[in-house]
Amino acid sequence: MTYEMDIAGLQRELPLCRVTDDLYIGAFVMFGDVELTVHCAAELLKRAPEYDYLIAPEAKAIPLCYEMARQSGAEKYFVARKGAKAYMSGTFEVEVRSITTMHIQKLVIDKADAELMKGKRMLILDDVISTGESLHAMEELVTRAGGVIAGKMAVLAEGDAYNRGDIITLGKLPVFNPDGTVKE
């Protein structure tokens, strides 16, 4: 089963994936879709509040964050990693449970990046906002690093997340019944 969707003027077919017996989601994956990544980055930049740096969680939002940085002329952007890496000199970390991973994971930045964020306006990016757990973890990470949250953006908001007034998105991604119909 798939769901055909207009994403900021581009048509895409999203495979439907089972989350529970009565809940399916549309798999929105920007990896490998250069046209979609470039287009969504441009559209989000048109709506972005003023900011100093972009930050995104690993992994699916990385191409979007990079492309927004490239298009805006930024020389630096940040990625919250899913685990500490050998090159990190000390870390800040928070735990998060995502609807697509179904287990607790960590988001981590190193202290050098945290120093650069201190007092700076940070624009948090993600590909899809669902439960808001990843977004909340990103907010906590930025705040703990001393950054100021300038705004929160995602390409799509899934289900009820679309009704949140604190996130700028390009569109709504519905959730689905097991037969592929949109859940009301």
N, C-alpha and C positions, 0 to 999 in steps of 0.2 A: 504494500500500500504506500502511496505517496500523496503529498499535498502540494498542489501548485500554488505558488505565492509570488506576489509582486513585492520586491524588496527595493524600495526607493527607485522604482522605475525599471528594474531588471527582473525578468521572470526566472524563477528557479523551482525545481521539483524537489521537495524534501521527503526523504524516506521517513515513514512513521515507525517509531521504536517503542516497544513495550517497556514501561516502567513498573507497573503493577498490573494485576488482572483487569482492572477497570480504567487504567490510565495509560495513554500512549502520547508521546511527544514527537514533534517534527524535528528531525536531526538537521540542524543548521550548522554547517561546517564550512568555514571560509578557506581552510587550508587548500592550497592548490588552485583556487579560483581567483586569479589575478584581477580579472575584470571587476568582480564583485568587491574585492578588497579595496581596490583603488576608488571605485565609485562610492562605496559606503564611507570611506575615510573622508572624501571630499564633502559628502552630504553632512556628516557629523561635524566637520570643521565649520560649516556654515552656521551651525546651531550652537557651537561651543561658547561657553562663557570665557572670560579672560583667565589665563592660567600661565604658570611658569614652566611646569613639567607635566608630562603624561605618565601614567602608570597603569599597568594591566597585569592581571594574574596569568601565570603560565597555564595553559599553553595556547588554546585556540584563539585568544585575543592578541597574541604577539604580532601576527602579520598586520592587523588593524592598527595597533599602537605604532609599529614601525612606519607604516604608510602615512599615518596622520602626522608623525614627526617629520617625515620626509617632505610631505606637501606643505607643511607650515614653516619649514626651514629650521626646525629645532635641531640642535646638535647633540641632544641627550634625551633619552627617555628611560623609564625604569620598568623592570619586570619583577613581580613578586614570584619567586621560585617556589616549587612544591617541596623543596627540601634544601638544607644547607649544602653548599658545595665547598670543595677544598680551597678554592680561591677566596672565599669570603673571610673577612677579618672580623669575626664576631658577628652576631646576628640578632635581629628582631624577628619574632615569629608569632603567629596566631593560628589557631585551629579553625577548620571550616568543614562543614558537611555539605556536599553538592548533590543535587538531584541526579546528575548524570554519573557520578562515581560511586554513590551509595555507601561510602565509608568516610571516616574522618581523615582529613589530610591537613597538611600545614602549608601556610604561605610564609615565605621568608625573604627578607632583604638583609643586606649586610650593613654594618655600621658606617662604612664609607658612603654608601648611598643615602642612608638616613641623615648623615651630616649635610649632604647636599640638599635634602628635602626640607631641612629645618627652616621654618618661617616662610617657605615657598608655597604658592598656590598650586595645588595638585589636582589634576583632572583625572578621575578614575574612569577607566574604560573596560568594557567587557563585550563579548560577542552577543550573549543572550543573558538577560536577567530573568530568573525563574522564582526561586524561593527567596532570593535576596541574601542568602547566607554568604556567598562569596563576596558580594558587595559589602556586607557588614564587616567581614574579615578585612577587606581592603581598607575600609574606613578606619578600622581600629589600628591597622598597621601604619597608615599614613599619620594618624593622630599620635601614636606612640613615637614615631620618628620625629615629631615636631612640625610636621607639615600642616597646611591649612587646606581643607577640602574646598576646591573652587567649584566643583560640580561632579556629576556622575552621569555617564553616557553608556549606551549600548546600542547595537544595531537593532536588536529586537527585544521586546518584553513578552514573556510567555505568560499566558493566562491572566490572572488577577494582577500580576506585576505591572501590567500596562496602565492600570489605574493609579499607580503611585505618581504623585506630583513632583517627586524629588529626582526623577531620572529622565534624562532626555534620550529619546529613542527615535528610530526611523519607522517603526511599525510594530504591530501586534502579531505575535505568533500564537495561534490558538492551541489548546490542548484537545486531545481526541479520545473518543470512545474506542473500544476494541474493534468495532466494525469500520473504523476510519472516519466516522462522522464527527463534526466539531462538537465538543462537550459544551453545553450551555451553562 
